[in-house]
Amino acid sequence: MQDQEAITPPDEASEMETTTDRVRSDWKAILDKISYKGIVNNVPFIAFLVLLAIIYINNNQRTIEVQRELNKQNSELKELRWKYMDIKSRLVNAGMETEIIRNATTIGMKPMIFPAYKVEIDTTIKKTAKN
């Protein structure tokens, strides 16, 4: 076993050359893709990316516009809700007996001292009086 460990590994210089050749070929491939020929071959893909970018920008602007409109509508809704609550509370207060009496005194009316009653005519008496 010790004999096998004593054997030297393959030439490290040849491994380094293959690694550097591989890196150089990778860079050449990348440069070929970036070069004029690579760009011309990928025009449809680049046009698709540009279209996606335009759609993305338009979608963001539309979203911002809709959000502003929603904020505006919400503030208007809050204002109308407060007006509704105010008018409702005024109406409830205006229907109270004390408020009615106070408003009636300004036009010269006075509250009733006795409770209301209904005057009824007895129809049997009326028929006998005529005969």
C-alpha positions, 0 to 999 in steps of 0.5 A: 500500500505504501508503494501506491501512495509513493507513486506521484500523481499525474502531471499537474502542469497538464491539468493546469493547461486544460483548466486554463484552456477551458476558461479561455474557451468559456470567455471566447464563447461569452464574447461570441455571444456579446459580439455583433454576430451574437447580437444579430442572431438574438434579435428576436429574443432581445426584442421580446425582452424589450417588449417585456420591459415596456409591459412591465413599466406600463403595468407599474404606471397603471398600478400607481394610477389606480392606487392614487384613484383608490386613495382619492375615493377612500378619502371622499368616502370618509368625508361623506361618511362623516357628513352622513353621521352628522346629519343623522345625529342632527335629525335624531336630536331634532326629533326629540320633544325638547327640541320640538318645544324649543323650535315651536316657541320661536313661532309662538306655539306653546306645549299642551298642558292637558293630554290630547283627547278625541271628541266623539259624537254619539250617533245614537243620540243624534238619531233620536233627537231628530225624531 
